[in-house]
């Protein structure tokens, strides 16, 4: 059950491309205890996720690197982090409070806008908590299967990555990842509880994305997996989707969500999970991220290094003009309205006129 990262496609496969062999081979326990080294040419290192912390931009990526920008992505400086594992995701609820997660089941927390970080939990503690949670499940075949999974997680050690994290406020957050990993907190990350037993995922499919929209919590993953909880994470129901390939990205849009994945497939999903509207105009290239801009437009990135904008629901996607790029993993909107990109080649700030005019019809 050891994770072969290269077997996970698109967003997770990108992790394998970005993660140096020396890091992949290093014992997880060692890199969990080793602070990130000072990086030369920080902006050109590989980054996997972006978030806004007030007017600040925060990027996370390989070898535990976290980069901060206070000038809309024009320049970056390195934050202090206690681990050197690859970080895959980041979420902020305001200008101070943020969380990042990644390989070895690590979840980090900052209370100063990303300048310094502490390790809240890791894969060893997560595996033990999952094992404890099995006792809350009724006896039967499902409980026996969960017990076996939990025992294997403990035996494997901290080798399963978290692939997405989101907090709705300073107390409530969710993190999901490989082999169906799913944990939540209601105390700002001081303690984390498994809710894998509440998610209909008997095959242990990888969960690539989580988003909260209103009172709903949405999960997306491989093989067309989509699930929704209407009760703040307590009653997940599997949702049948028009596409059976993997989904790698979610964005809240109203009380519904936009879900995007393999081969340019993307849909707007109604708040109740019943209606799907295909978003047209993308090439058959896997999406890696989607985010909603302040003016309501949707911005997508894909594995061809393209940025695509949808001006409104029902409109076709427009590919923004740009030269060749390495695969992109994330896009964020800076405080001055520019689009800032993260990917295999580092961090890039797009020209202001491209972000402001692209995708309008």
TADA-V803725 format. One record per backbone hydrogen bond with DSSP energy under -0.5 kcal/mol. NH is the residue of the N-H (numbers start at 1). CO is the residue of the C=O. If there is no record, write none. Layout:
BEGIN
((NH:CO) (NH:CO))
END
This chain:
BEGIN
((5:3) (7:4) (8:5) (9:7) (12:9) (14:10) (15:11) (16:12) (17:13) (18:14) (19:15) (20:18) (23:20) (24:20) (25:21) (26:22) (30:27) (31:27) (32:28) (33:29) (33:30) (34:30) (35:33) (36:81) (36:83) (44:41) (45:42) (47:343) (48:60) (49:60) (51:58) (53:56) (54:52) (56:53) (57:69) (58:51) (59:67) (60:49) (61:65) (62:46) (64:61) (64:85) (65:62) (67:59) (68:77) (69:57) (74:71) (77:68) (79:66) (80:115) (81:79) (84:31) (87:61) (88:101) (89:101) (91:99) (93:97) (94:97) (98:96) (98:110) (99:91) (100:108) (101:89) (102:106) (103:86) (105:102) (105:160) (106:103) (107:121) (108:100) (109:118) (110:98) (113:96) (115:112) (117:80) (118:109) (120:107) (120:118) (121:107) (123:104) (126:122) (127:123) (128:124) (129:125) (130:126) (131:127) (132:128) (133:129) (134:130) (134:131) (135:132) (136:133) (137:134) (144:140) (145:141) (146:142) (147:143) (148:144) (149:145) (150:146) (151:147) (152:148) (153:149) (154:150) (155:151) (156:152) (157:153) (159:157) (162:102) (163:176) (164:176) (166:174) (168:172) (169:172) (173:171) (173:185) (174:166) (175:183) (176:164) (177:181) (178:161) (180:177) (181:178) (183:175) (184:193) (185:173) (188:171) (190:187) (193:184) (195:182) (196:182) (198:195) (199:196) (200:198) (201:199) (204:201) (207:177) (208:206) (208:220) (209:220) (211:218) (213:216) (216:213) (217:229) (218:211) (219:227) (220:209) (221:225) (222:206) (224:245) (225:222) (227:219) (228:237) (229:217) (230:235) (232:215) (236:198) (237:228) (239:226) (247:221) (248:260) (249:260) (251:258) (253:256) (256:253) (257:269) (258:251) (259:267) (260:249) (261:265) (262:246) (264:261) (264:285) (265:262) (267:259) (268:277) (269:257) (269:267) (270:275) (273:270) (277:268) (279:266) (280:278) (285:283) (287:261) (288:301) (289:301) (291:299) (293:291) (293:297) (296:293) (298:310) (299:291) (300:308) (301:289) (302:306) (303:286) (305:302) (308:300) (309:318) (310:298) (311:359) (315:312) (317:280) (318:309) (320:307) (320:318) (325:304) (328:302) (329:342) (330:342) (332:340) (334:332) (334:338) (337:334) (340:332) (341:348) (342:330) (343:346) (344:327) (346:343) (347:43) (348:341) (350:339) (350:348) (354:351) (355:351) (356:352) (357:353) (358:354) (360:357))
END
